[in-house]
Every structure is written in structure tokens, then in C-alpha cells.
């Protein structure tokens, strides 16, 4: 009989040691300063023309992410503007972009490839349409632009989309009734 109590005592000691070890491991994990895992990876931001507002947004975002998420590398990809930006995101060539609401709406309504992949995340600012002419110009309305040189934006930009809509609403053909200049 003396063997049975010794075997039971050993078993109790082993079970107690296992429980103490489990508690110590749990405390070590709980108290260790492991913190959040570092976010890493590459992001492509389709911006716009180098001198435009969208590219500047990209530069500022790149600077902020470098401070807050140093493991994330942001690549800025210039473009002609909103329409090309949307094509890139829809095709998976860019991770995110900035685009005019008109361009997003048209892209989705036209059922362009990847349109269902697009999601709005934030409204950055109101983008008003402005028709600006020199003081003293005879142009008093959009219709008065007939025969004039008009800056209509890059081919793939939201500016071009809106300029074409504005000219068409004024019963002007954007390619025949004006001399379109592809600048913002």
C-alpha cells in the first residue's frame, strides 16, 4: 500500500505544477507589451495631374501615413483625373482614389467594368463648376463660348466630363462649337 499514496502524491504535484505553469504563461502573455501588430504593405493611390488638387491630397496622405503607419508604402500614380482614377480602382490597378461625384455616378450608370467594386468612403469638399472669363470679355453665358478656346480639362478627368455636360446643356457641341484645350 505504500506505493499508492506516493503515486497519488506525484500526480497531485505534477497537476499542481501544470496549473501553476499555465497561470504563469497566461500572465506572461497578458502582461507582455506585444502591442498591436505592425501594419505593413503597399498601397497605390491614383491621384490626378501633378499640379492638381488630387495629387496634392495624395502627397499629404502619403506624409501622414508615413508617420502613423511607417510599414505602409504609398505609391502615388498620376492620372488625367476622375474618370481614369475610377477605371484604375475598378480594374484593381489602384487601391483608392479621389473622384468627382459626377464621374462616379456616370461610371456606375454606364455599367463600366468593375463598377460594382467602387465604394465612396468620404466626402472631401464641394467641387463647384465655375465658368471664368477675363473681365471685359463679351462672354456673358455658356452659349457665348461658341468659337472660343475653352479649357475643358484632360480627356480622363472629371473636369472634362462636367465641361462636356455644361456645353451640351448650352446646346454647344464640345468638339465642334469650341476649340477645346485639354487643361484644367
CORTA-V45384 format. One record per backbone hydrogen bond with DSSP energy under -1.0 kcal/mol. CO is the residue of the C=O (numbers start at 1). NH is the residue of the N-H. If there is no record, write none. Layout:
co: (CO	CO)
nh: (NH	NH)
This chain:
co: (1	2	3	4	5	6	7	8	9	10	11	12	13	14	15	16	17	18	19	20	21	22	23	24	25	26	27	28	32	41	43	44	44	45	49	52	53	54	55	56	57	58	59	60	61	62	63	64	65	69	71	73	75	77	81	82	83	84	85	86	87	88	88	89	96	100	101	102	103	104	105	106	107	108	112	114	115	134	142	143	145	148	150	154	156	157	158	159	160	161	162	163	164	165	166	167	168	173	177	179	181	181	183)
nh: (5	6	7	8	9	10	11	12	13	14	15	16	17	18	19	20	21	22	23	24	25	26	27	28	29	30	31	32	34	73	75	95	96	77	52	56	57	58	59	60	61	62	63	64	65	66	67	68	69	72	41	43	45	47	85	86	87	88	89	90	91	93	94	92	46	104	105	106	107	108	109	110	112	111	115	117	118	137	145	146	148	179	181	157	84	161	162	163	164	165	166	167	168	169	170	172	171	177	147	150	152	183	153)
